[in-house]
Structure formats: structure tokens, C-alpha cells
């Protein structure tokens, strides 16, 4: 399945400055694995060595947080949009 993956500004240097890229896979995990193969520098930014999403990275499938779906096992379909958003924290 081909999906569009939207890349946040902070990670665009890992994908040649692109705002979005196409990726293949039938689940979120497969899509992220494909991204890691295409853009090796991006792999460690998204998934831990244990194969889980980093807790400071939010991934959405068509505006639904995959942590509330089936996480990396969430199914994707042709034409879906995956959005990667790093968590933002801070204060004064």
C-alpha cells in the first residue's frame, strides 16, 4: 500500500528537506520500516531499539493517534496520510 507520510520541519533534514514522502506498507510499522530503509538517519528518530515508537514521537493515521488504535500494527490503506509529530514540551 502506498501512503503519504508528512514529515515535520525538525525531521526534514533526514529526508532531503521534503515536507512529505511516499512509503509502502500495510501497517504503520511496515511504513516506518520502509522509511527507515529509504532514509536510514530517520529510523532512530522514530522507533526505539526495541521496536517501539519513541514516547516523544506521535504518529497519526488520517488524524487518529495510532497509540489509541493498534499502535504499530494499525492497518493502512492506499491513499492514507500518516503524519509524524514530535512531542513538544517546555515552559518558562
MARDO-751618 format. One record per residue: residue in one letter; x, z negated, y of N, C-alpha, C, O, CB in turn. Coordinates in pm, 1 decimal. Glycine has a CB too. Example, Ala and Ser with C-alpha at 12.3 -4.5 7.8 and 13.67 -1.06 7.14 Angstrom:
REM residues 2
 residuo   n.east     n.up  n.north  ca.east    ca.up ca.north   c.east     c.up  c.north   o.east     o.up  o.north  cb.east    cb.up cb.north
       A   1319.0   -780.0   -569.0   1230.0   -780.0   -450.0   1320.0   -780.0   -330.0   1423.6   -846.5   -331.9   1130.8   -904.6   -447.3
       S   1285.0   -708.0   -225.0   1367.0   -714.0   -106.0   1290.0   -787.0      3.0   1340.9   -803.9    113.8   1408.4   -572.5    -59.8
REM end
This chain:
REM residues 92
 residuo   n.east     n.up  n.north  ca.east    ca.up ca.north   c.east     c.up  c.north   o.east     o.up  o.north  cb.east    cb.up cb.north
       X     83.3      0.0   -117.7      0.0      0.0      0.0     88.1      0.0    124.4    186.0    -74.3    131.5    -95.0   -120.9     -0.4
       X     54.2     81.5    220.3    127.5     85.1    346.4     53.8      1.5    450.2    -66.0     19.0    472.8    145.4    230.8    396.1
       X    127.4    -89.3    512.7     71.1   -173.0    617.4    161.3   -167.8    740.1    280.4   -138.4    730.2     53.3   -318.8    568.3
       X    103.2   -196.4    854.4    179.4   -208.8    977.7    217.9   -355.4    993.2    133.9   -444.4    980.1     97.7   -157.4   1101.6
       X    345.6   -379.3   1021.0    392.8   -515.2   1044.2    435.5   -524.5   1189.8    526.0   -453.2   1233.3    510.5   -553.1    947.3
       X    370.5   -611.9   1264.5    404.4   -631.2   1405.5    513.3   -737.3   1416.4    502.4   -847.1   1361.8    278.7   -672.1   1488.4
       X    618.2   -700.4   1488.7    737.9   -783.0   1499.3    742.7   -849.2   1636.6    729.3   -780.6   1737.9    865.2   -698.7   1475.0
       X    761.7   -981.7   1642.2    769.8  -1048.6   1772.6    901.6  -1013.8   1842.6    999.9   -977.3   1778.0    756.9  -1202.3   1755.9
       X    901.8  -1025.5   1972.1   1018.6   -991.2   2052.3   1145.4  -1057.9   2001.8   1250.3   -993.9   1995.9    995.3  -1029.2   2196.1
       X   1138.0  -1183.5   1966.0   1255.8  -1259.8   1925.0   1318.8  -1204.8   1796.3   1437.1  -1228.8   1772.2   1218.2  -1406.1   1905.6
       X   1244.6  -1133.0   1714.5   1297.8  -1078.0   1589.7   1324.1   -927.8   1594.3   1372.7   -871.0   1496.6   1203.0  -1107.4   1478.1
       X   1293.3   -863.9   1704.3   1307.0   -718.0   1711.4   1450.5   -669.3   1698.4   1473.2   -556.1   1655.6   1250.2   -668.3   1840.7
       X   1547.4   -751.9   1734.2   1687.5   -710.3   1719.6   1722.1   -686.9   1572.7   1816.0   -613.2   1542.7   1782.1   -816.2   1780.0
       X   1647.8   -748.2   1481.1   1672.3   -733.3   1337.7   1611.8   -604.8   1282.1   1642.8   -565.6   1169.6   1616.2   -852.9   1262.6
       X   1525.8   -538.8   1359.8   1459.9   -416.0   1313.1   1484.0   -300.5   1410.2   1399.2   -212.5   1425.1   1308.5   -439.3   1295.8
       X   1597.9   -301.0   1475.0   1631.9   -191.4   1565.5   1550.9   -188.0   1692.5   1536.4    -82.2   1753.8   1615.7    -63.0   1495.7
       X   1497.2   -302.3   1733.6   1422.7   -309.9   1859.0   1277.9   -265.3   1850.6   1209.5   -258.2   1952.7   1490.9   -228.8   1960.5
       X   1230.4   -235.3   1731.7   1093.5   -185.4   1714.8    990.6   -296.9   1728.5   1014.3   -409.9   1685.7   1078.5   -117.8   1578.9
       X    876.2   -264.5   1788.2    765.9   -359.8   1802.3    684.0   -369.3   1674.4    619.5   -471.1   1649.3    675.7   -319.7   1918.8
       X    686.3   -264.0   1593.6    618.3   -267.1   1464.3    690.0   -172.8   1368.7    754.3    -76.1   1409.5    468.2   -227.9   1478.6
       X    676.8   -203.9   1240.5    735.5   -121.3   1135.2    632.9   -108.0   1023.3    541.3   -189.5   1012.0    870.1   -182.8   1081.8
       X    648.6     -6.5    942.3    563.0     10.4    825.8    632.0    -52.3    705.8    754.5    -46.8    694.2    531.5    160.7    800.1
       X    554.4   -111.4    617.2    609.2   -171.0    496.5    513.3   -145.9    380.6    393.9   -122.8    400.0    634.4   -322.9    515.9
       X    568.3   -151.2    260.7    491.6   -129.5    138.8    473.3   -261.2     65.1    555.6   -351.9     77.0    561.0    -26.0     48.3
       X    366.2   -271.1    -10.2    343.0   -386.6    -94.8    194.7   -407.8   -115.4    112.2   -360.9    -37.1    406.7   -511.0    -34.9
       X    161.4   -479.9   -222.9     20.4   -509.4   -248.8    -14.3   -653.7   -213.6   -131.2   -692.4   -215.0    -13.0   -482.4   -395.0
       X     89.5   -733.9   -181.6     68.7   -871.5   -136.7    158.9   -897.1    -16.0    250.9   -820.0     11.1     98.1   -974.1   -251.9
       X    132.2  -1004.6     55.3    217.8  -1042.4    168.4    361.5  -1062.6    120.5    455.4  -1019.5    187.4    164.9  -1171.7    236.9
       X    379.4  -1127.2      6.4    513.1  -1149.3    -47.3    587.2  -1019.5    -71.8    706.1  -1009.8    -41.7    505.2  -1228.0   -175.4
       X    518.9   -918.9   -126.1    581.3   -789.4   -151.1    613.7   -718.7    -19.9    717.9   -654.3     -7.7    489.8   -701.6   -237.6
       X    525.2   -730.5     77.1    550.4   -669.6    208.5    674.8   -732.2    271.8    760.7   -660.8    323.7    427.0   -687.2    302.2
       X    684.8   -865.7    267.8    801.1   -932.2    325.8    928.5   -898.9    247.9   1035.5   -885.2    307.2    779.3  -1083.9    328.9
       X    917.7   -885.9    115.8   1033.6   -846.5     34.5   1079.1   -705.7     73.3   1198.9   -680.0     84.6    999.2   -852.5   -117.2
       X    983.9   -615.2     93.6   1017.1   -479.3    135.1   1087.2   -480.8    270.7   1185.7   -409.9    291.2    890.4   -391.9    141.1
       X   1036.1   -561.6    362.7   1101.5   -574.7    493.7   1244.3   -625.4    477.5   1335.7   -577.6    544.7   1021.5   -669.9    585.3
       X   1263.5   -722.3    388.3   1396.4   -776.9    364.5   1493.0   -675.5    307.5   1612.9   -681.4    334.7   1387.4   -893.6    272.7
       X   1441.8   -582.1    228.2   1525.4   -474.9    173.9   1561.1   -374.5    283.2   1675.6   -330.4    292.6   1453.6   -403.7     57.4
       X   1464.1   -339.1    364.3   1485.8   -243.1    472.7   1570.2   -301.3    585.2   1653.0   -231.7    644.0   1352.8   -196.2    528.0
       X   1549.1   -427.7    614.4   1615.3   -495.4    726.3   1671.2   -629.4    676.8   1610.3   -733.9    699.6   1515.8   -517.0    846.2
       X   1786.3   -626.7    609.6   1841.6   -748.7    548.3   1857.1   -866.4    644.5   1840.7   -981.1    602.8   1975.1   -717.8    488.4
       X   1887.7   -842.2    769.9   1904.4   -951.9    865.7   1772.9  -1024.9    891.7   1773.8  -1139.5    936.6   1960.9   -898.8    997.3
       X   1661.6   -960.8    864.4   1530.5  -1020.5    887.4   1490.0  -1115.8    774.6   1414.7  -1210.4    797.5   1425.8   -911.2    902.7
       X   1539.1  -1091.5    655.1   1497.4  -1167.5    535.6   1506.4  -1318.2    556.4   1407.9  -1388.9    535.3   1583.0  -1128.0    416.0
       X   1620.7  -1367.7    596.6   1640.0  -1511.6    612.8   1560.1  -1572.7    725.9   1544.8  -1694.7    732.4   1783.2  -1540.0    634.6
       X   1509.5  -1489.8    814.5   1428.6  -1538.9    925.4   1285.2  -1569.6    883.6   1214.3  -1642.8    952.7   1428.4  -1437.8   1037.5
       X   1242.6  -1513.4    770.2   1102.9  -1523.9    729.5   1079.7  -1614.1    608.7    985.3  -1692.9    605.5   1050.1  -1388.2    699.8
       X   1167.4  -1601.0    509.8   1145.7  -1667.7    381.8   1266.7  -1754.4    348.3   1380.9  -1714.3    370.7   1119.7  -1564.2    269.2
       X   1240.9  -1873.3    294.6   1348.5  -1965.2    256.5   1417.7  -1918.3    129.2   1370.7  -1826.5     62.0   1293.6  -2107.3    237.1
       X   1528.8  -1981.4     96.9   1599.6  -1950.2    -27.4   1511.4  -1976.6   -148.9   1528.4  -1913.6   -253.3   1728.8  -2032.2    -37.4
       X   1417.8  -2069.1   -135.6   1324.3  -2100.0   -243.5   1208.3  -2003.9   -254.5   1124.1  -2018.1   -343.1   1271.5  -2236.4   -225.7
       X   1202.4  -1905.7   -165.3   1097.6  -1804.5   -172.1    969.2  -1838.9    -99.9    869.0  -1769.4   -117.3   1066.2  -1777.5   -311.7
       X    968.8  -1943.7    -19.7    850.8  -1982.5     57.5    866.5  -1938.4    202.3    977.8  -1922.2    252.2    827.8  -2134.9     49.9
       X    752.9  -1919.4    268.8    758.2  -1891.1    412.3    823.3  -2008.0    484.4    793.9  -2123.8    455.0    616.5  -1863.9    469.2
       X    911.3  -1977.6    578.4    965.0  -2085.2    661.6    848.8  -2150.3    734.7    754.6  -2082.0    775.1   1072.7  -2032.0    762.5
       X    854.8  -2280.6    751.9    742.4  -2350.4    813.9    727.6  -2317.7    961.3    621.9  -2342.0   1019.6    758.3  -2499.0    796.8
       X    832.2  -2262.6   1022.8    825.2  -2227.2   1164.2    788.3  -2080.1   1185.7    797.5  -2029.2   1297.4    958.0  -2257.0   1231.3
       X    746.7  -2012.7   1079.2    703.1  -1873.6   1089.5    557.3  -1864.9   1046.1    521.6  -1910.1    937.3    792.8  -1779.5   1002.9
       X    474.6  -1807.5   1130.1    333.9  -1786.6   1097.8    312.8  -1638.4   1068.8    361.2  -1552.4   1142.4    241.1  -1835.0   1214.2
       X    240.6  -1609.4    961.5    211.9  -1471.5    923.6     61.0  -1455.6    917.5     -9.3  -1535.4    855.5    278.5  -1434.1    786.8
       X     13.5  -1352.7    981.9   -130.2  -1325.8    987.3   -160.4  -1190.7    924.0    -86.4  -1094.2    942.7   -181.2  -1329.5   1133.0
       X   -268.2  -1185.1    850.1   -319.4  -1060.8    795.0   -450.2  -1032.7    866.2   -549.4  -1102.6    845.6   -338.4  -1068.7    639.0
       X   -450.1   -930.9    949.4   -572.1   -897.0   1025.2   -630.4  -1020.9   1093.5   -750.2  -1047.0   1082.6   -678.0   -833.6    931.9
       X   -547.8  -1095.7   1162.6   -586.6  -1213.1   1240.5   -619.3  -1337.9   1157.6   -666.2  -1436.9   1213.7   -704.4  -1178.8   1323.8
       X   -596.1  -1335.9   1027.3   -618.2  -1452.5    941.3   -481.5  -1509.0    900.7   -396.8  -1435.5    850.0   -703.9  -1414.4    814.2
       X   -460.3  -1637.1    922.5   -335.8  -1703.1    884.9   -325.6  -1705.8    732.8   -413.3  -1760.6    666.0   -328.5  -1847.1    943.9
       X   -218.4  -1646.6    677.0   -206.6  -1638.0    531.2   -188.7  -1774.7    466.4   -210.3  -1788.1    345.9    -90.3  -1548.3    493.7
       X   -149.6  -1877.0    543.4   -137.3  -2012.1    486.4   -274.9  -2065.3    443.8   -283.4  -2152.8    357.6    -71.9  -2108.8    589.3
       X   -381.5  -2013.2    503.3   -516.9  -2054.8    468.9   -583.8  -1957.0    373.7   -699.9  -1974.5    336.9   -600.4  -2069.5    594.1
       X   -510.8  -1855.2    334.4   -559.7  -1760.9    233.9   -483.5  -1791.8    104.8   -490.3  -1904.0     54.8   -539.7  -1609.3    279.6
       X   -412.6  -1695.5     51.6   -334.7  -1717.1    -70.7   -184.8  -1713.7    -44.0   -106.1  -1680.4   -132.6   -370.6  -1612.2   -175.1
       X   -145.4  -1748.3     78.4     -4.8  -1751.5    119.1     62.8  -1619.4     83.7     11.0  -1513.2    118.2     69.3  -1869.8     51.7
       X    177.0  -1623.5     16.0    249.6  -1500.4    -14.5    177.3  -1413.1   -116.3    209.1  -1295.0   -129.8    387.5  -1533.6    -65.5
       X     80.6  -1469.5   -188.0      2.6  -1393.1   -286.1   -119.5  -1325.7   -224.8   -196.8  -1261.7   -296.1    -41.6  -1483.9   -398.7
       X   -138.0  -1339.0    -94.0   -251.2  -1275.7    -25.6   -243.3  -1124.9    -43.0   -140.7  -1063.6    -13.5   -253.4  -1313.1    125.0
       X   -351.1  -1065.8    -90.6   -357.3   -920.9   -113.8   -367.2   -846.1     18.9   -431.8   -892.3    113.0   -477.6   -885.3   -204.4
       X   -302.0   -729.6     24.8   -311.7   -641.8    140.9   -364.1   -506.4     95.5   -353.3   -469.4    -21.4   -173.9   -627.2    212.3
       X   -420.8   -433.9    190.2   -474.7   -300.7    163.4   -416.5   -202.1    262.1   -367.2   -240.5    368.2   -628.7   -300.2    171.0
       X   -422.3    -73.7    226.5   -376.8     30.6    318.5   -442.2     12.8    453.8   -563.0     -8.7    463.1   -407.4    170.5    262.7
       X   -362.3     21.6    558.3   -414.2     12.2    693.1   -423.5   -128.0    748.7   -454.9   -145.1    866.4   -545.7     73.2    697.9
       X   -397.0   -229.2    667.3   -397.3   -366.2    717.7   -285.5   -384.7    819.1   -188.5   -308.9    821.5   -382.3   -467.1    602.1
       X   -300.8   -486.5    902.5   -199.0   -521.1   1001.5   -149.4   -662.1    971.9   -227.6   -756.8    964.0   -255.3   -510.6   1147.2
       X    -18.7   -674.1    955.8     46.2   -802.8    933.9    120.4   -837.1   1062.5    198.3   -756.5   1113.5    143.9   -799.3    809.1
       X     96.3   -954.8   1113.7    161.1   -999.1   1236.7    247.3  -1120.3   1206.1    201.6  -1217.0   1145.0     56.3  -1032.1   1346.7
       X    372.5  -1113.8   1249.2    465.1  -1225.0   1232.4    478.9  -1294.5   1366.9    509.5  -1231.2   1467.9    604.3  -1176.6   1178.7
       X    455.8  -1425.7   1367.3    468.5  -1503.7   1490.0    551.4  -1628.7   1464.1    513.2  -1712.7   1382.7    329.8  -1541.7   1545.2
       X    663.1  -1641.6   1531.9    737.7  -1766.8   1517.4    662.6  -1879.4   1586.1    602.1  -1860.4   1691.6    880.3  -1753.5   1575.8
       X    667.4  -1996.6   1525.0    603.8  -2113.2   1586.8    678.2  -2148.5   1714.8    800.1  -2133.7   1723.8    601.8  -2234.7   1489.0
       X    603.9  -2194.7   1812.0    663.2  -2230.8   1941.2    641.8  -2380.1   1960.0    531.4  -2431.9   1942.7    599.9  -2147.9   2060.6
       X    748.2  -2446.7   1995.3    739.6  -2590.7   2021.2    820.0  -2619.5   2147.8    906.8  -2541.8   2187.6    793.1  -2675.3   1898.6
       X    790.3  -2728.0   2207.0    866.2  -2762.4   2326.3    791.3  -2865.1   2409.1    690.2  -2921.4   2367.0    895.0  -2637.8   2409.6
       X    842.2  -2886.3   2522.9    781.4  -2983.5   2612.1    863.4  -2994.1   2737.8    945.8  -2907.8   2768.1    768.1  -3120.3   2544.6
       X    840.6  -3097.8   2808.3    910.7  -3117.1   2933.7   1036.5  -3194.7   2914.0   1108.9  -3220.4   3010.2    823.5  -3186.0   3033.2
REM end
